[in-house]
């Protein structure tokens, strides 16, 4: 017996900003005797302070901080610069990134390092064994805005060296070990 479907719209408890949790019956239209809960309003229909996010949130100073995100000098003066030895990536010279755009911009920059690793491996007859990107976050001490403060790309490239005597010996051992490993006994 199925009453509402697994992916149906029935939500026994839904969060309404400013009012906390309310039952789903308050959200259903046409329910007799039940007041309709509106986003940002309490049971009496009055708006709660700070219930709706709007354009004014950038103007407010968060508790424990000196300035609002719109007026923060630290965020306005923050510069990003690449510290790698690769010359063909962005941010070789210091540049500003807005806190809202820092995640996508830093990730795009780190992807340039990943692309360089694959190009280097292809050019020198190597193979990329692993490649990972980590983004680092921080919170502005002046306004409390969280942002991506930088990133790290780690790549591991394996090169086959045919002139190395150990590599030649390993290939010979592999040939002996794998000879006859794939035999079709049905034929």
Number of C-alpha atoms within 10 A of each C-alpha: 4 5 7 10 9 8 6 8 9 15 13 12 13 14 13 18 17 16 17 10 12 15 14 15 18 20 20 15 10 11 11 9 7 12 16 17 20 16 16 19 19 17 13 9 13 10 16 14 9 12 15 15 10 8 7 10 14 17 12 13 18 16 10 10 14 14 20 19 23 15 16 19 13 14 20 14 12 15 15 17 13 18 9 10 8 12 9 10 16 18 16 15 10 12 13 14 20 15 18 12 11 19 20 11 17 22 19 14 18 24 16 16 23 19 11 16 20 16 14 15 18 13 9 10 13 16 16 17 11 10 14 12 15 12 14 13 14 12 12 18 15 19 24 19 18 14 19 21 19 20 16 15 17 13 16 13 16 12 13 11 12 10 8 9 10 11 13 13 11 11 13 11 11 11 11 11 10 9 9 9 8 7 8 7 5 4 4
